[in-house]
Amino acid sequence: MRAVLQRVTQASCVVDGNITGQIKTGFLILLGIEDADTIEDLDWLAQKIIGLRVFADENDLMNKALADVGGDILLISQFTLFAATKKGNRPGFTKAAKPEVAIPLYEKMIEKLTSLLGKKIETGIFGADMKVSLLNDGPVTILIDTKNKE
């Protein structure tokens, strides 16, 4: 699993002209799932996301986690995080999980993050043509790959 976390002051997702999710302070998370991903990867990543201390404290140091600042999450499925770009100019996506694998893991990630954060997670729509807007705060953007957890 790969996640791109962007610390934001606002973010939203629109599908067919309708807002599917929007947040103020928090994380916009682009989540890529590959066939080799497991529930253990999901649990590790969710814990890492919730515990990540990248929000400013009273001394303007990155010492606070999402819950410390009352932050929210907008979670967007993003198979293109597994683009293979070594050969040619057209990316390949063979490492990205097919919907029958990815959708249940994506839904479990929503459940897990909701449980850990203690409030509803905003989302896009899996597989839809989404228009995602954000105001990156910092900017702070962090890439986390569960294959690099050791």
C-alpha positions, 0 to 999 in steps of 0.5 A: 500500500502506498499513501500520499498524505498532504497536510491541508487547511481544506480539501474536497472531492467532486464527482459529477458535480456533487461533493462526495467529501470535504474537510477543513484542517487535516489530511488529504490521503491518496491511497494506492493498493496493490495485489500483494497488500494485506490486512496487516499492511492496512493496520500498520498504515492506518496506525502510522497515519493517525500517529503521524505528528506533522501539525504545529504545536504552540512553538510552531514545531511539528509535534501534534497528530491529527487527533490533537488538532481535531483534524479530519481525513479525506481518503481518495483511492489512487491506483496511479500511485503504482504506475510503472514508468521505467520503459517508454512514456506511457505508464503501466499499472499492472501492480495496482490491485484489481477492483475485486481486491482493492475495493474491500481493502479501501472500505476496510481502510475507511472503517479502520481510520474512522475507528482510530480517529473516532469520527467519520472519514470523508471519501471520494468514490472508488473508480470514479472520475474525481476532481480533487481540490486542496490547499496544502498547508506548509506545504507538507506532503509525505509518502508512506509505503508499507513495503518500507516499514521495516 
